Amino acid sequence: MDRLKTLVKTYVGDESGATSLEYALIAGLVSVALIVGASKLALNNDSAWNGLAAKVEAT
C-alpha cells in the first residue's frame, strides 16, 4: 500500500510532460490560424483575378 501511495504522489507531482503538451497545443493553434488565413487570402485573391479577367474580356 505504501508503494502505491508513493507511485501516486510521484505521478501527481510529475510535470515533465506538461510543457511539451502546451507547446503542441500552441503549435496546433498556430497551424489552424495559418490555414484559415491562407484560405481567406486565397478566396480574396481568386475574386480579384476573376474581376480582372472579366474586365479584360469586356474590352
mmCIF file of the N, C-alpha and C atoms, coordinates in Angstrom:
data_MODEL
# 
_entry.id   MODEL 
# 
loop_
_atom_site.group_PDB 
_atom_site.id 
_atom_site.type_symbol 
_atom_site.label_atom_id 
_atom_site.label_alt_id 
_atom_site.label_comp_id 
_atom_site.label_asym_id 
_atom_site.label_entity_id 
_atom_site.label_seq_id 
_atom_site.pdbx_PDB_ins_code 
_atom_site.Cartn_x 
_atom_site.Cartn_y 
_atom_site.Cartn_z 
_atom_site.occupancy 
_atom_site.B_iso_or_equiv 
_atom_site.pdbx_formal_charge 
_atom_site.auth_seq_id 
_atom_site.auth_comp_id 
_atom_site.auth_asym_id 
_atom_site.auth_atom_id 
_atom_site.pdbx_PDB_model_num 
ATOM 1   N N  . MET A 1 1  ? 0.824   -1.200 0.000   1.00 0.00 ? 1  MET A N  1 
ATOM 2   C CA . MET A 1 1  ? 0.000   0.000  0.000   1.00 0.00 ? 1  MET A CA 1 
ATOM 3   C C  . MET A 1 1  ? 0.861   1.255  0.000   1.00 0.00 ? 1  MET A C  1 
ATOM 4   N N  . ASP A 1 2  ? 1.981   1.206  0.728   1.00 0.00 ? 2  ASP A N  1 
ATOM 5   C CA . ASP A 1 2  ? 2.883   2.353  0.753   1.00 0.00 ? 2  ASP A CA 1 
ATOM 6   C C  . ASP A 1 2  ? 3.494   2.609  -0.620  1.00 0.00 ? 2  ASP A C  1 
ATOM 7   N N  . ARG A 1 3  ? 3.757   1.532  -1.326  1.00 0.00 ? 3  ARG A N  1 
ATOM 8   C CA . ARG A 1 3  ? 4.333   1.686  -2.658  1.00 0.00 ? 3  ARG A CA 1 
ATOM 9   C C  . ARG A 1 3  ? 3.326   2.368  -3.599  1.00 0.00 ? 3  ARG A C  1 
ATOM 10  N N  . LEU A 1 4  ? 2.063   2.031  -3.482  1.00 0.00 ? 4  LEU A N  1 
ATOM 11  C CA . LEU A 1 4  ? 1.021   2.651  -4.299  1.00 0.00 ? 4  LEU A CA 1 
ATOM 12  C C  . LEU A 1 4  ? 0.912   4.140  -3.979  1.00 0.00 ? 4  LEU A C  1 
ATOM 13  N N  . LYS A 1 5  ? 0.965   4.504  -2.717  1.00 0.00 ? 5  LYS A N  1 
ATOM 14  C CA . LYS A 1 5  ? 0.919   5.909  -2.322  1.00 0.00 ? 5  LYS A CA 1 
ATOM 15  C C  . LYS A 1 5  ? 2.111   6.669  -2.906  1.00 0.00 ? 5  LYS A C  1 
ATOM 16  N N  . THR A 1 6  ? 3.271   6.056  -2.862  1.00 0.00 ? 6  THR A N  1 
ATOM 17  C CA . THR A 1 6  ? 4.475   6.683  -3.396  1.00 0.00 ? 6  THR A CA 1 
ATOM 18  C C  . THR A 1 6  ? 4.347   6.889  -4.906  1.00 0.00 ? 6  THR A C  1 
ATOM 19  N N  . LEU A 1 7  ? 3.836   5.881  -5.602  1.00 0.00 ? 7  LEU A N  1 
ATOM 20  C CA . LEU A 1 7  ? 3.664   6.000  -7.045  1.00 0.00 ? 7  LEU A CA 1 
ATOM 21  C C  . LEU A 1 7  ? 2.660   7.088  -7.409  1.00 0.00 ? 7  LEU A C  1 
ATOM 22  N N  . VAL A 1 8  ? 1.568   7.174  -6.665  1.00 0.00 ? 8  VAL A N  1 
ATOM 23  C CA . VAL A 1 8  ? 0.557   8.195  -6.931  1.00 0.00 ? 8  VAL A CA 1 
ATOM 24  C C  . VAL A 1 8  ? 1.121   9.588  -6.671  1.00 0.00 ? 8  VAL A C  1 
ATOM 25  N N  . LYS A 1 9  ? 1.848   9.758  -5.577  1.00 0.00 ? 9  LYS A N  1 
ATOM 26  C CA . LYS A 1 9  ? 2.450   11.063 -5.276  1.00 0.00 ? 9  LYS A CA 1 
ATOM 27  C C  . LYS A 1 9  ? 3.456   11.453 -6.352  1.00 0.00 ? 9  LYS A C  1 
ATOM 28  N N  . THR A 1 10 ? 4.236   10.489 -6.811  1.00 0.00 ? 10 THR A N  1 
ATOM 29  C CA . THR A 1 10 ? 5.209   10.762 -7.861  1.00 0.00 ? 10 THR A CA 1 
ATOM 30  C C  . THR A 1 10 ? 4.504   11.156 -9.152  1.00 0.00 ? 10 THR A C  1 
ATOM 31  N N  . TYR A 1 11 ? 3.432   10.443 -9.503  1.00 0.00 ? 11 TYR A N  1 
ATOM 32  C CA . TYR A 1 11 ? 2.690   10.720 -10.736 1.00 0.00 ? 11 TYR A CA 1 
ATOM 33  C C  . TYR A 1 11 ? 2.031   12.093 -10.682 1.00 0.00 ? 11 TYR A C  1 
ATOM 34  N N  . VAL A 1 12 ? 1.430   12.439 -9.564  1.00 0.00 ? 12 VAL A N  1 
ATOM 35  C CA . VAL A 1 12 ? 0.748   13.725 -9.422  1.00 0.00 ? 12 VAL A CA 1 
ATOM 36  C C  . VAL A 1 12 ? 1.747   14.879 -9.462  1.00 0.00 ? 12 VAL A C  1 
ATOM 37  N N  . GLY A 1 13 ? 2.903   14.704 -8.893  1.00 0.00 ? 13 GLY A N  1 
ATOM 38  C CA . GLY A 1 13 ? 3.902   15.768 -8.839  1.00 0.00 ? 13 GLY A CA 1 
ATOM 39  C C  . GLY A 1 13 ? 4.737   15.904 -10.097 1.00 0.00 ? 13 GLY A C  1 
ATOM 40  N N  . ASP A 1 14 ? 4.658   14.934 -11.006 1.00 0.00 ? 14 ASP A N  1 
ATOM 41  C CA . ASP A 1 14 ? 5.474   14.967 -12.224 1.00 0.00 ? 14 ASP A CA 1 
ATOM 42  C C  . ASP A 1 14 ? 4.838   15.885 -13.259 1.00 0.00 ? 14 ASP A C  1 
ATOM 43  N N  . GLU A 1 15 ? 5.575   16.922 -13.662 1.00 0.00 ? 15 GLU A N  1 
ATOM 44  C CA . GLU A 1 15 ? 5.065   17.869 -14.654 1.00 0.00 ? 15 GLU A CA 1 
ATOM 45  C C  . GLU A 1 15 ? 5.947   17.912 -15.895 1.00 0.00 ? 15 GLU A C  1 
ATOM 46  N N  . SER A 1 16 ? 6.732   16.893 -16.134 1.00 0.00 ? 16 SER A N  1 
ATOM 47  C CA . SER A 1 16 ? 7.675   16.922 -17.252 1.00 0.00 ? 16 SER A CA 1 
ATOM 48  C C  . SER A 1 16 ? 6.979   16.902 -18.603 1.00 0.00 ? 16 SER A C  1 
ATOM 49  N N  . GLY A 1 17 ? 5.820   16.277 -18.714 1.00 0.00 ? 17 GLY A N  1 
ATOM 50  C CA . GLY A 1 17 ? 5.116   16.222 -19.987 1.00 0.00 ? 17 GLY A CA 1 
ATOM 51  C C  . GLY A 1 17 ? 4.222   17.416 -20.233 1.00 0.00 ? 17 GLY A C  1 
ATOM 52  N N  . ALA A 1 18 ? 3.995   18.236 -19.225 1.00 0.00 ? 18 ALA A N  1 
ATOM 53  C CA . ALA A 1 18 ? 3.080   19.363 -19.358 1.00 0.00 ? 18 ALA A CA 1 
ATOM 54  C C  . ALA A 1 18 ? 3.606   20.400 -20.340 1.00 0.00 ? 18 ALA A C  1 
ATOM 55  N N  . THR A 1 19 ? 4.889   20.665 -20.319 1.00 0.00 ? 19 THR A N  1 
ATOM 56  C CA . THR A 1 19 ? 5.463   21.674 -21.208 1.00 0.00 ? 19 THR A CA 1 
ATOM 57  C C  . THR A 1 19 ? 5.341   21.249 -22.663 1.00 0.00 ? 19 THR A C  1 
ATOM 58  N N  . SER A 1 20 ? 5.659   19.993 -22.958 1.00 0.00 ? 20 SER A N  1 
ATOM 59  C CA . SER A 1 20 ? 5.551   19.546 -24.343 1.00 0.00 ? 20 SER A CA 1 
ATOM 60  C C  . SER A 1 20 ? 4.106   19.533 -24.810 1.00 0.00 ? 20 SER A C  1 
ATOM 61  N N  . LEU A 1 21 ? 3.184   19.246 -23.925 1.00 0.00 ? 21 LEU A N  1 
ATOM 62  C CA . LEU A 1 21 ? 1.776   19.293 -24.289 1.00 0.00 ? 21 LEU A CA 1 
ATOM 63  C C  . LEU A 1 21 ? 1.355   20.723 -24.588 1.00 0.00 ? 21 LEU A C  1 
ATOM 64  N N  . GLU A 1 22 ? 1.811   21.663 -23.800 1.00 0.00 ? 22 GLU A N  1 
ATOM 65  C CA . GLU A 1 22 ? 1.485   23.074 -24.049 1.00 0.00 ? 22 GLU A CA 1 
ATOM 66  C C  . GLU A 1 22 ? 2.051   23.537 -25.380 1.00 0.00 ? 22 GLU A C  1 
ATOM 67  N N  . TYR A 1 23 ? 3.283   23.157 -25.689 1.00 0.00 ? 23 TYR A N  1 
ATOM 68  C CA . TYR A 1 23 ? 3.880   23.526 -26.974 1.00 0.00 ? 23 TYR A CA 1 
ATOM 69  C C  . TYR A 1 23 ? 3.104   22.898 -28.136 1.00 0.00 ? 23 TYR A C  1 
ATOM 70  N N  . ALA A 1 24 ? 2.660   21.675 -27.965 1.00 0.00 ? 24 ALA A N  1 
ATOM 71  C CA . ALA A 1 24 ? 1.884   21.011 -29.019 1.00 0.00 ? 24 ALA A CA 1 
ATOM 72  C C  . ALA A 1 24 ? 0.555   21.724 -29.243 1.00 0.00 ? 24 ALA A C  1 
ATOM 73  N N  . LEU A 1 25 ? -0.096  22.151 -28.177 1.00 0.00 ? 25 LEU A N  1 
ATOM 74  C CA . LEU A 1 25 ? -1.354  22.880 -28.319 1.00 0.00 ? 25 LEU A CA 1 
ATOM 75  C C  . LEU A 1 25 ? -1.131  24.229 -29.001 1.00 0.00 ? 25 LEU A C  1 
ATOM 76  N N  . ILE A 1 26 ? -0.080  24.923 -28.625 1.00 0.00 ? 26 ILE A N  1 
ATOM 77  C CA . ILE A 1 26 ? 0.222   26.210 -29.254 1.00 0.00 ? 26 ILE A CA 1 
ATOM 78  C C  . ILE A 1 26 ? 0.523   26.006 -30.739 1.00 0.00 ? 26 ILE A C  1 
ATOM 79  N N  . ALA A 1 27 ? 1.302   24.995 -31.070 1.00 0.00 ? 27 ALA A N  1 
ATOM 80  C CA . ALA A 1 27 ? 1.624   24.720 -32.476 1.00 0.00 ? 27 ALA A CA 1 
ATOM 81  C C  . ALA A 1 27 ? 0.359   24.381 -33.261 1.00 0.00 ? 27 ALA A C  1 
ATOM 82  N N  . GLY A 1 28 ? -0.561  23.664 -32.645 1.00 0.00 ? 28 GLY A N  1 
ATOM 83  C CA . GLY A 1 28 ? -1.821  23.346 -33.305 1.00 0.00 ? 28 GLY A CA 1 
ATOM 84  C C  . GLY A 1 28 ? -2.650  24.586 -33.566 1.00 0.00 ? 28 GLY A C  1 
ATOM 85  N N  . LEU A 1 29 ? -2.721  25.471 -32.595 1.00 0.00 ? 29 LEU A N  1 
ATOM 86  C CA . LEU A 1 29 ? -3.480  26.714 -32.772 1.00 0.00 ? 29 LEU A CA 1 
ATOM 87  C C  . LEU A 1 29 ? -2.865  27.605 -33.843 1.00 0.00 ? 29 LEU A C  1 
ATOM 88  N N  . VAL A 1 30 ? -1.546  27.688 -33.859 1.00 0.00 ? 30 VAL A N  1 
ATOM 89  C CA . VAL A 1 30 ? -0.872  28.485 -34.890 1.00 0.00 ? 30 VAL A CA 1 
ATOM 90  C C  . VAL A 1 30 ? -1.126  27.889 -36.267 1.00 0.00 ? 30 VAL A C  1 
ATOM 91  N N  . SER A 1 31 ? -1.107  26.576 -36.368 1.00 0.00 ? 31 SER A N  1 
ATOM 92  C CA . SER A 1 31 ? -1.372  25.915 -37.647 1.00 0.00 ? 31 SER A CA 1 
ATOM 93  C C  . SER A 1 31 ? -2.780  26.200 -38.140 1.00 0.00 ? 31 SER A C  1 
ATOM 94  N N  . VAL A 1 32 ? -3.742  26.123 -37.247 1.00 0.00 ? 32 VAL A N  1 
ATOM 95  C CA . VAL A 1 32 ? -5.131  26.410 -37.632 1.00 0.00 ? 32 VAL A CA 1 
ATOM 96  C C  . VAL A 1 32 ? -5.258  27.864 -38.085 1.00 0.00 ? 32 VAL A C  1 
ATOM 97  N N  . ALA A 1 33 ? -4.630  28.781 -37.370 1.00 0.00 ? 33 ALA A N  1 
ATOM 98  C CA . ALA A 1 33 ? -4.695  30.192 -37.746 1.00 0.00 ? 33 ALA A CA 1 
ATOM 99  C C  . ALA A 1 33 ? -4.061  30.426 -39.118 1.00 0.00 ? 33 ALA A C  1 
ATOM 100 N N  . LEU A 1 34 ? -2.955  29.777 -39.391 1.00 0.00 ? 34 LEU A N  1 
ATOM 101 C CA . LEU A 1 34 ? -2.310  29.920 -40.701 1.00 0.00 ? 34 LEU A CA 1 
ATOM 102 C C  . LEU A 1 34 ? -3.180  29.359 -41.823 1.00 0.00 ? 34 LEU A C  1 
ATOM 103 N N  . ILE A 1 35 ? -3.815  28.225 -41.587 1.00 0.00 ? 35 ILE A N  1 
ATOM 104 C CA . ILE A 1 35 ? -4.669  27.620 -42.606 1.00 0.00 ? 35 ILE A CA 1 
ATOM 105 C C  . ILE A 1 35 ? -5.870  28.508 -42.889 1.00 0.00 ? 35 ILE A C  1 
ATOM 106 N N  . VAL A 1 36 ? -6.491  29.030 -41.841 1.00 0.00 ? 36 VAL A N  1 
ATOM 107 C CA . VAL A 1 36 ? -7.651  29.912 -42.024 1.00 0.00 ? 36 VAL A CA 1 
ATOM 108 C C  . VAL A 1 36 ? -7.233  31.185 -42.756 1.00 0.00 ? 36 VAL A C  1 
ATOM 109 N N  . GLY A 1 37 ? -6.116  31.772 -42.373 1.00 0.00 ? 37 GLY A N  1 
ATOM 110 C CA . GLY A 1 37 ? -5.639  32.980 -43.034 1.00 0.00 ? 37 GLY A CA 1 
ATOM 111 C C  . GLY A 1 37 ? -5.299  32.746 -44.498 1.00 0.00 ? 37 GLY A C  1 
ATOM 112 N N  . ALA A 1 38 ? -4.644  31.644 -44.795 1.00 0.00 ? 38 ALA A N  1 
ATOM 113 C CA . ALA A 1 38 ? -4.285  31.331 -46.174 1.00 0.00 ? 38 ALA A CA 1 
ATOM 114 C C  . ALA A 1 38 ? -5.525  31.078 -47.019 1.00 0.00 ? 38 ALA A C  1 
ATOM 115 N N  . SER A 1 39 ? -6.521  30.431 -46.442 1.00 0.00 ? 39 SER A N  1 
ATOM 116 C CA . SER A 1 39 ? -7.768  30.172 -47.172 1.00 0.00 ? 39 SER A CA 1 
ATOM 117 C C  . SER A 1 39 ? -8.478  31.480 -47.497 1.00 0.00 ? 39 SER A C  1 
ATOM 118 N N  . LYS A 1 40 ? -8.529  32.374 -46.522 1.00 0.00 ? 40 LYS A N  1 
ATOM 119 C CA . LYS A 1 40 ? -9.179  33.667 -46.744 1.00 0.00 ? 40 LYS A CA 1 
ATOM 120 C C  . LYS A 1 40 ? -8.422  34.476 -47.798 1.00 0.00 ? 40 LYS A C  1 
ATOM 121 N N  . LEU A 1 41 ? -7.108  34.450 -47.736 1.00 0.00 ? 41 LEU A N  1 
ATOM 122 C CA . LEU A 1 41 ? -6.290  35.152 -48.721 1.00 0.00 ? 41 LEU A CA 1 
ATOM 123 C C  . LEU A 1 41 ? -6.503  34.564 -50.117 1.00 0.00 ? 41 LEU A C  1 
ATOM 124 N N  . ALA A 1 42 ? -6.600  33.254 -50.198 1.00 0.00 ? 42 ALA A N  1 
ATOM 125 C CA . ALA A 1 42 ? -6.804  32.608 -51.495 1.00 0.00 ? 42 ALA A CA 1 
ATOM 126 C C  . ALA A 1 42 ? -8.159  32.996 -52.086 1.00 0.00 ? 42 ALA A C  1 
ATOM 127 N N  . LEU A 1 43 ? -9.190  33.070 -51.258 1.00 0.00 ? 43 LEU A N  1 
ATOM 128 C CA . LEU A 1 43 ? -10.509 33.466 -51.761 1.00 0.00 ? 43 LEU A CA 1 
ATOM 129 C C  . LEU A 1 43 ? -10.487 34.906 -52.263 1.00 0.00 ? 43 LEU A C  1 
ATOM 130 N N  . ASN A 1 44 ? -9.852  35.803 -51.520 1.00 0.00 ? 44 ASN A N  1 
ATOM 131 C CA . ASN A 1 44 ? -9.758  37.203 -51.945 1.00 0.00 ? 44 ASN A CA 1 
ATOM 132 C C  . ASN A 1 44 ? -8.944  37.328 -53.230 1.00 0.00 ? 44 ASN A C  1 
ATOM 133 N N  . ASN A 1 45 ? -7.859  36.585 -53.320 1.00 0.00 ? 45 ASN A N  1 
ATOM 134 C CA . ASN A 1 45 ? -7.004  36.615 -54.499 1.00 0.00 ? 45 ASN A CA 1 
ATOM 135 C C  . ASN A 1 45 ? -7.758  36.079 -55.714 1.00 0.00 ? 45 ASN A C  1 
ATOM 136 N N  . ASP A 1 46 ? -8.519  35.022 -55.518 1.00 0.00 ? 46 ASP A N  1 
ATOM 137 C CA . ASP A 1 46 ? -9.283  34.421 -56.610 1.00 0.00 ? 46 ASP A CA 1 
ATOM 138 C C  . ASP A 1 46 ? -10.317 35.407 -57.149 1.00 0.00 ? 46 ASP A C  1 
ATOM 139 N N  . SER A 1 47 ? -11.013 36.078 -56.252 1.00 0.00 ? 47 SER A N  1 
ATOM 140 C CA . SER A 1 47 ? -12.028 37.038 -56.705 1.00 0.00 ? 47 SER A CA 1 
ATOM 141 C C  . SER A 1 47 ? -11.378 38.222 -57.412 1.00 0.00 ? 47 SER A C  1 
ATOM 142 N N  . ALA A 1 48 ? -10.206 38.636 -57.001 1.00 0.00 ? 48 ALA A N  1 
ATOM 143 C CA . ALA A 1 48 ? -9.503  39.737 -57.662 1.00 0.00 ? 48 ALA A CA 1 
ATOM 144 C C  . ALA A 1 48 ? -9.113  39.335 -59.087 1.00 0.00 ? 48 ALA A C  1 
ATOM 145 N N  . TRP A 1 49 ? -8.591  38.114 -59.245 1.00 0.00 ? 49 TRP A N  1 
ATOM 146 C CA . TRP A 1 49 ? -8.204  37.659 -60.589 1.00 0.00 ? 49 TRP A CA 1 
ATOM 147 C C  . TRP A 1 49 ? -9.431  37.475 -61.479 1.00 0.00 ? 49 TRP A C  1 
ATOM 148 N N  . ASN A 1 50 ? -10.531 36.985 -60.912 1.00 0.00 ? 50 ASN A N  1 
ATOM 149 C CA . ASN A 1 50 ? -11.758 36.826 -61.701 1.00 0.00 ? 50 ASN A CA 1 
ATOM 150 C C  . ASN A 1 50 ? -12.286 38.180 -62.157 1.00 0.00 ? 50 ASN A C  1 
ATOM 151 N N  . GLY A 1 51 ? -12.212 39.188 -61.283 1.00 0.00 ? 51 GLY A N  1 
ATOM 152 C CA . GLY A 1 51 ? -12.648 40.535 -61.654 1.00 0.00 ? 51 GLY A CA 1 
ATOM 153 C C  . GLY A 1 51 ? -11.778 41.108 -62.752 1.00 0.00 ? 51 GLY A C  1 
ATOM 154 N N  . LEU A 1 52 ? -10.477 40.889 -62.657 1.00 0.00 ? 52 LEU A N  1 
ATOM 155 C CA . LEU A 1 52 ? -9.551  41.378 -63.680 1.00 0.00 ? 52 LEU A CA 1 
ATOM 156 C C  . LEU A 1 52 ? -9.816  40.670 -65.008 1.00 0.00 ? 52 LEU A C  1 
ATOM 157 N N  . ALA A 1 53 ? -10.041 39.367 -64.969 1.00 0.00 ? 53 ALA A N  1 
ATOM 158 C CA . ALA A 1 53 ? -10.317 38.613 -66.190 1.00 0.00 ? 53 ALA A CA 1 
ATOM 159 C C  . ALA A 1 53 ? -11.609 39.102 -66.849 1.00 0.00 ? 53 ALA A C  1 
ATOM 160 N N  . ALA A 1 54 ? -12.607 39.402 -66.038 1.00 0.00 ? 54 ALA A N  1 
ATOM 161 C CA . ALA A 1 54 ? -13.872 39.904 -66.596 1.00 0.00 ? 54 ALA A CA 1 
ATOM 162 C C  . ALA A 1 54 ? -13.670 41.254 -67.274 1.00 0.00 ? 54 ALA A C  1 
ATOM 163 N N  . LYS A 1 55 ? -12.849 42.116 -66.707 1.00 0.00 ? 55 LYS A N  1 
ATOM 164 C CA . LYS A 1 55 ? -12.572 43.425 -67.312 1.00 0.00 ? 55 LYS A CA 1 
ATOM 165 C C  . LYS A 1 55 ? -11.804 43.271 -68.618 1.00 0.00 ? 55 LYS A C  1 
ATOM 166 N N  . VAL A 1 56 ? -10.872 42.331 -68.665 1.00 0.00 ? 56 VAL A N  1 
ATOM 167 C CA . VAL A 1 56 ? -10.093 42.103 -69.877 1.00 0.00 ? 56 VAL A CA 1 
ATOM 168 C C  . VAL A 1 56 ? -10.992 41.557 -70.981 1.00 0.00 ? 56 VAL A C  1 
ATOM 169 N N  . GLU A 1 57 ? -11.875 40.625 -70.624 1.00 0.00 ? 57 GLU A N  1 
ATOM 170 C CA . GLU A 1 57 ? -12.791 40.051 -71.617 1.00 0.00 ? 57 GLU A CA 1 
ATOM 171 C C  . GLU A 1 57 ? -13.789 41.070 -72.135 1.00 0.00 ? 57 GLU A C  1 
ATOM 172 N N  . ALA A 1 58 ? -14.142 42.045 -71.315 1.00 0.00 ? 58 ALA A N  1 
ATOM 173 C CA . ALA A 1 58 ? -15.129 43.058 -71.717 1.00 0.00 ? 58 ALA A CA 1 
ATOM 174 C C  . ALA A 1 58 ? -14.537 44.040 -72.728 1.00 0.00 ? 58 ALA A C  1 
ATOM 175 N N  . THR A 1 59 ? -13.236 44.161 -72.769 1.00 0.00 ? 59 THR A N  1 
ATOM 176 C CA . THR A 1 59 ? -12.643 45.138 -73.693 1.00 0.00 ? 59 THR A CA 1 
ATOM 177 C C  . THR A 1 59 ? -12.374 44.558 -75.058 1.00 0.00 ? 59 THR A C  1 
# 
